Amino acid sequence: MKKLTKEQYHILKEKGTEPPWSGKYVKFNKKGRYVCAACGNELFSSDTKFDSDCGWPSFYDAKKGAVQFKKDKSLFMNRTEVVCAKCGSHLGHIFDDGPKPTGKRFCINSLAMEFMA
């Protein structure tokens, strides 16, 4: 496991959220794959990334078996948390307002991921 920055630790291990529009992958469009910043597990392909204009990187699908879902009732909301299936780190949340073919929007913190070309 690589050494996490203070900000990465807060998001991945304490279930924090980076401020909207602050992440390096929000408007990032290179071809490649996104891996968990804590353990290197491959999470998303750039082929599934889309601009949702929500302030965080968005994907309409994850790599098969790469993520798990947990109920999140924090902040007086009823959401679904997305965690890394390998290490359990918090990545973000999933919503039902994404594009076809899945209709899903994985709203993921930039600091929870690393990009690999």
N, C-alpha and C positions, 0 to 999 in steps of 0.2 A: 504494500500500500504506500503510495507516495505521500509525502507530507502535504497536508492541506493548508491553505491559507486560513486565517481567522474567519474570513467571509465565507469561504467554502465550507468550513466546519459548521458554521452557524446554519447554513442551508441544508447540507447533507445529513448532519447528525442531530441538529436541534430543530429541524423542520422550519427553517426561516424562509424568507422570500426576498429576492433582490428587488430594488425599486424598478417600476416599469420603465422601459426604454433605456435602462442602464447597462444591460448585458451585451457582451461582444458578439453574440450570435443572433441578435434580433433581426438585423438587416443583412446578415451574412449569407452569401449564396454560392459558395464554392461546392464542388462535387466531392463527396467523401462520406465518412461515417462519423457518428457522434458516440462517444463512449463515456461510461460513468467516470467522473473525476476521482472517485474514491478507489475504485477497484479495476477499472479498465474494461468492464463488461460492455460489449457492443449493444447499444440501445436503439439507435435510429439511423436510417439512411437519409442522405440529403435528397433522395428522390421523393421522400414523403414529407419534406419540409414545405410549408406554405406561409404566406404573409397574411396573418389573421388580424393585423393591426391592433393587437391587444397589449403590446408592450413587452411580450416575452416570446422566445422562439416557439413556434408551433409546428406540430407534425400530425398527420392524419393516421399514422400507424407506427407501431414499434416492431422491432425484430421479434420473431416468434420466441416466446419464453424468456425475453429479456427483462420484462417488468412485471410487477404484481400490483394489485389494487387493494386499497384499504379504505374503509369508511372514515371520513373526517368530519366531525361535527364541531370543530373549533370555530371560534369567532362568530358564533350563533348562525352558522351556515351548515348546509348539508351537502358536502362535496365528496369526491372520490380522489384520494391521494394516489399518486404514482410513485412506486419505490423500485429500486434496482432489485431484480430477482436474485442476484448473486450476493450482494452485501447488505441489502435492506436500507440503503441510503435514500432519503427523501429527494425526489427529483422535481416534483410539481404536482399538477392536478390534471384530470381529464374531464372534458365537457362534451355534451352531445350537440354541438353547433358547428362541427367541422364540415369539410367538403366531401364529396364522393371520392372514393368508393365506400369509406367507412362511416362517414358522418360524425367522426370523432375529432376532437381537438385536444391533443396532448400539449398542455401549456407548461413548458419546462424552463427552469432557471438556467441561464447560461453558465453560471458558476458551478452547476452540478455536472457539467459535461466538459469534455475535451474533444476537439475536432481532429480527425485523422484523415489525411488525403489519400 
